[in-house]
Amino acid sequence: MEDAPDFGATLLSAEFSRAWCDVNRDWREVDSEMFKQKISDNEIISSPKVKSGFGVIPRNISQGKKIYSDTIDKSEIIKRISTSWLPYHEALTVILNEIRLRFGYAILLEMHSMPKLPYARSCDIVIGDVHGKSCRPIISDEIESILQDKSYSVRRNIPYSGGYITQHYGQPDKKVHAIQLEICRSLYLNTTTLQRGRGFEKTKNNMNHLISSFSNWLLKENF
């Protein structure tokens, strides 16, 4: 999505791995068992993601595959939140506020990759709008229509309805809309070698088409 600014969008990209610090989690989603020192239950949120090993500082790189062989120092929480999580969210907050003040509304399009889903749920892209709570339905409808025009199979909210960012920033009543896209990695990545796959350029061009078409559509809509 590095070309997004060419179509009038503002691009914010984390330049660190989610394995280091996951900005799509509440900063309090901490797995206390990962650390040498005791952490009070009053200081953290024990969510299902944390219990699965995917808190703000992940325990696992993937399901059942641990990152650390031993506990780590509690100081890592402060370090990673202050140098990674906080600057990202401060920047995102400023961007959304500036856009909303300038145009009267802001739309956050959050892009993620996902593994190939089981056959019963298989699709190319999952649109997450927290079951209609994080943005106006017309936005999700338009994005789905653009993607389907490019022959992508699309699902809504299953199994990804939107993580912390979509849930936290999506406030349609305050003219801030957020929508999450989970794009299947196999569309653009060789999942064995982790190198660009045959579909990389096609996927890139189609995502540029999405941003361009959606931007043009917004010019015609009255929010």
Secondary structure, DSSP 8 states (H G I E B T S, - for coil): -TTGGGGT------SS-TTT--TTS-TT---GGGBSS---GGG----HHHHTT-SSS-SEEETTEES-SS-B-THHHHHHIIIIIHHHHHHHHHHHHHHHHHHS-EEEEEEEEE----GGG--SEEEESTTTTSS-HHHHHHHHHHHHHTT--EEESSS----HHHHHH-BGGGTEEEEEEEEEGGGTEETTTTEE-TTHHHHHHHHHHHHHHHHHHHHH---
